[in-house]
Amino acid sequence: MIGTDRYAYASRLAHVAPQSKLLAMAVTAALCLCLDRIAVSAATVVVMGAACVCMGGVRLRDFCRMLRVPAGFLVLATLTIFIGRYAPGTQMLAGISVGAWVYGVTPASAAQGVAICLRALGVVASVYFLAMNTPMTDITGVLRQLRVPELLVELMELIYRFIFVLYETMHRIRTAQTARLGYDGLRNAYHATGTLAAMLFVRAWNKSDRVYTALESRGGGQSVRTLAEEYESGRAVYVLCAAAAAVQLAAFWIERGLTA
């Protein structure tokens, strides 16, 4: 298994009703976005991270490692918010003079950049709570119950399935290349990587065509169905949802009172 799947199937919440986890994710993410406060965003990251660790059994190190990926993209994306061009004499936290302008970070730009990064990380932490504790088949089952268009759900299932097809194909090609010393030296590594990229698309396309033909031959051309299992009660997750929302609202009122 790759990605969040290896955590989802090993989670202590894997067999809990997915409706409760989807609700917890939706409520905490919506409050994080709508309240738009640094304290609320930080509280969302902490509470949902604690829920993954304490309730789901995910190791804290793994949760932090998963957060590093979007955090890296967020830092790069918000550089233009942190760093700007200002007139001489502007209050700066750090900056350099270039000609008639000063380039650097002001208290306002730093606060805005931190707020955007934390708000995005808060939403990501909420989504990770769902993704790291709920198998994909359970999520698509809930989406069907919510009357999400069948075409959209089936596209999600097929895309999800072919992520593993691409990964398996890439792993086999790379193993064969490594066995033939294809990555011995920089020049060989570039050549092997180019060959891998070219062959990956062709072989994945052929395999997907064979899978589609197999589905058609078995009369599976109408829709893709998966069997639902008997889930445990999601009462504990509903309590978590209420507690997380209370913490977010408390953080909002506390920060609002301090900045008033």
DAGIPE-V985588 format. One line per field, one symbol per residue. ss: DSSP state (H for helix, E for strand, C for the rest). psi: psi as a letter, one per 30 degrees, with the letter a starting at -180 (. if undefined). burial: b if it has 24 or more other ideal C-beta (glycine too) atoms within 12 Angstrom, else e. A space follows every 10 residues. Layout:
ss->???
psi->???
burial->???
//
This chain:
ss->CCCCHHHHCC CCCCCECHHH HHHHHHHHHH HHHHHCCHHH HHHHHHHHHH HHHHCCCCCH HHHHHHHHHH HHHHHHHCHH HHCEEEECCC CCCEEEEECC EEEEECHHHH HHHHHHHHHH HHHHHHHHHH HCCCCHHHHH HHHHHCCCCH HHHHHHHHHH HHHHHHHHHH HHHHHHHHHC CCCCCHHHHH HHHHHHHHHH HHHHHHHHHH HHHHHHHCCC CCCCCCCCCC CECCHHHHHH HHHHHHHHHH HHHHHHHHHC
psi->klbfefeeff kfgegkkfee eeeeeeeeee eeeeehkeee eeeeeeeeee eeeeefgkke eeeeeefeef eeeeeefgef eeklkllkfk kkeklkkjbg lkkakleeee eeeeeeeeee eeeeeeeeee efgjleeeee eeeefghkke eeeeeeeeee efeeeeeeee eeeeeeeefg hfgjleeeee eeeeeeeefe eeeeeeeeee eeeeeefggg felkkkkklk llkgeeeeee eeeeeeeeee eeeeeeeef.
burial->eeebbebbbe bebbbbbbbb bbbbbbbbbb bbbebbbbbb bbbbbbbbbe bbbebbebee eebeebbeeb eeebeeebee ebbbebeeee ebeebeeeee eebbbbeebb eebbbbbbbb bbbbbbbbbb bbbbbbbbbb bbbbeeeeee eebbebbeeb beeebbeebb eebeeebeee eeeeeeeeee ebeeebeebb eebbeebeee eeeeeeeeee eeebeeeeee eeebeebeeb bebbbebbbe bbeebeeeee
//
